[in-house]
Amino acid sequence: MEDYLKVCASDKFTKYMAFSSPFRSLDHAINVAKDIFLNKLEVGSWLEALSHRDRFNTYISTATESTKQELHEWGLKYQKKFGYAFIACASGKSSDEILSELQVHYTNMPLVELDIASREEMKLIELQLTNHYVDLYFDTDSTQATEEIFEDILHEVEDVTLNSSEVNSLRNDHSMEFDTYRQ
């Protein structure tokens, strides 16, 4: 269960994922994670997950000093307004693009922003699952492989969710089963 906590900081998400495992494939794990996060968790669990994300670690390393300062200032304003750090999947985005996104998102109403932030969190969950899968099953440069796999995921299954009967059907199909968190 601890491995799933690294993917998403929601206790309920972690328990649901542990209960649903093992998974037949990365796609299966991602589809189950989407169903859990978007359909089974309540707002409190989303907020729990969002509140544990680090602010700007991904994109601040490439930022200029002035952009770092602006990211910091806008990040604090955002966190004060919404109660959690700004969440953005930074794959392929510059620090200036992230800053622009942050400034635009700051103008949103809280309910609108929570919806957007939860979908960004879901992208990060997918990335974390993909990273773990690549680390377990591929003897390759995991950064490049992860980026390629994640770009495919973003383009192909961005808004796919499963209903509970589809999840149960997948759960009961044990062909090609594996545990993404085996040691």
C-alpha positions in Angstrom: 0.0 0.0 0.0 2.9 2.3 0.7 3.8 2.3 -3.0 0.4 3.6 -4.0 0.8 6.4 -1.4 3.8 7.6 -3.5 1.4 7.8 -6.5 -1.3 9.7 -4.7 -1.4 11.0 -1.1 -5.1 10.1 -0.6 -5.5 7.3 1.9 -8.7 6.2 0.3 -7.1 6.1 -3.2 -4.3 4.0 -1.8 -6.7 1.5 -0.2 -8.8 1.2 -3.3 -5.7 0.7 -5.5 -4.3 -2.0 -3.1 -7.7 -3.7 -3.1 -7.9 -3.6 -6.9 -4.4 -5.0 -7.5 -2.8 -6.9 -9.1 -3.2 -5.3 -12.5 -2.8 -7.0 -15.9 -1.0 -4.1 -17.5 -0.1 -0.5 -17.1 -3.3 0.5 -19.0 -5.3 -1.6 -16.6 -3.7 0.1 -13.6 -4.2 3.6 -15.1 -7.9 2.9 -16.0 -8.6 1.6 -12.5 -6.8 4.6 -11.0 -8.9 7.0 -13.1 -12.1 5.3 -12.0 -11.1 5.4 -8.4 -9.8 9.0 -8.4 -12.5 10.5 -10.6 -15.6 8.4 -9.6 -15.1 7.0 -6.2 -13.3 9.6 -4.1 -15.0 12.6 -2.5 -13.7 16.1 -2.6 -12.0 15.7 0.8 -9.8 12.9 -0.7 -9.0 15.1 -3.7 -7.9 17.9 -1.3 -5.8 15.4 0.7 -4.0 14.4 -2.5 -3.6 17.9 -3.8 -2.3 19.2 -0.4 0.7 16.8 -0.5 2.1 17.8 -3.9 5.3 19.8 -3.9 5.1 23.3 -5.3 7.1 23.8 -8.6 9.8 21.3 -8.1 9.5 20.0 -11.6 9.7 23.2 -13.5 11.6 25.6 -11.2 15.0 24.0 -11.9 15.0 25.4 -15.5 13.5 28.8 -14.6 15.4 32.1 -14.6 15.8 33.9 -11.3 13.0 36.3 -12.0 10.6 33.6 -13.1 11.5 31.6 -10.0 10.6 34.6 -7.9 7.3 35.1 -9.8 6.4 31.4 -9.5 7.1 31.6 -5.8 4.9 34.7 -5.3 2.0 33.6 -7.5 2.3 30.1 -6.0 1.8 31.5 -2.5 -1.1 33.6 -3.7 -2.7 30.6 -5.3 -2.2 28.4 -2.2 -3.7 31.1 0.0 -6.7 31.4 -2.3 -7.4 27.7 -3.0 -5.8 26.0 0.0 -3.5 23.7 -2.0 -0.5 24.2 -4.2 -0.9 24.8 -7.9 -0.9 21.5 -9.7 0.1 21.3 -13.4 1.4 18.4 -15.4 4.6 20.1 -16.6 5.5 17.6 -19.3 6.9 19.6 -22.3 6.1 23.0 -20.8 8.6 25.7 -20.0 8.7 27.5 -16.6 7.3 30.6 -18.3 4.3 28.6 -19.7 3.7 27.2 -16.2 3.8 30.7 -14.7 1.3 31.9 -17.3 -1.0 29.0 -16.5 -0.7 29.7 -12.8 -1.7 33.3 -13.4 -4.7 32.3 -15.5 -5.8 29.6 -13.0 -5.6 32.1 -10.1 -8.6 34.0 -11.6 -10.8 30.8 -11.5 -13.6 30.3 -9.0 -12.7 27.7 -6.4 -15.0 25.0 -7.7 -13.8 25.4 -11.2 -10.2 25.3 -10.1 -10.7 22.2 -8.0 -12.1 20.4 -11.0 -9.1 21.4 -13.1 -6.6 20.6 -10.3 -8.1 17.2 -9.8 -7.6 16.4 -13.5 -4.0 17.6 -13.3 -3.5 15.4 -10.3 -4.9 12.5 -12.3 -2.3 13.2 -15.0 0.4 13.1 -12.3 -1.0 9.9 -10.9 -0.7 8.4 -14.4 2.8 9.6 -14.7 3.8 8.1 -11.3 2.2 4.7 -12.3 4.0 4.9 -15.6 7.4 5.7 -13.9 6.9 2.7 -11.6 5.9 0.4 -14.4 8.9 1.4 -16.5 11.3 1.0 -13.5 9.9 -2.5 -12.9 9.7 -3.9 -16.4 12.1 -2.1 -18.7 15.9 -2.1 -18.7 16.2 1.2 -20.5 16.6 4.9 -20.0 13.5 5.2 -17.9 13.2 9.0 -18.4 12.9 8.7 -22.2 10.7 5.6 -22.0 8.4 7.2 -19.4 8.1 10.4 -21.5 7.2 8.4 -24.6 4.7 6.2 -22.8 3.1 9.2 -21.0 2.8 11.3 -24.2 0.9 8.3 -25.7 -1.3 8.1 -22.6 -2.1 11.9 -22.8 -3.1 11.7 -26.4 -5.0 8.4 -26.3 -6.9 8.1 -23.0 -7.1 11.6 -21.6 -10.8 11.5 -20.7 -11.4 7.8 -20.5 -13.0 6.5 -17.3 -14.6 3.2 -16.5 -17.9 2.6 -14.9 -18.1 0.1 -12.0 -19.3 -2.8 -14.1 -16.3 -2.3 -16.5 -13.9 -2.2 -13.6 -15.5 -5.4 -12.1 -15.2 -7.1 -15.5 -11.5 -6.1 -15.7 -10.9 -7.2 -12.1 -12.4 -10.6 -12.8 -10.4 -11.2 -15.9 -7.1 -12.8 -14.6 -5.4 -13.4 -17.9 -1.9 -11.9 -18.1 -2.2 -10.6 -14.5 0.7 -8.9 -12.8 1.3 -6.6 -9.8 2.8 -3.3 -10.8 4.3 -3.0 -7.4 6.0 -6.3 -7.1 9.5 -6.2 -5.7 
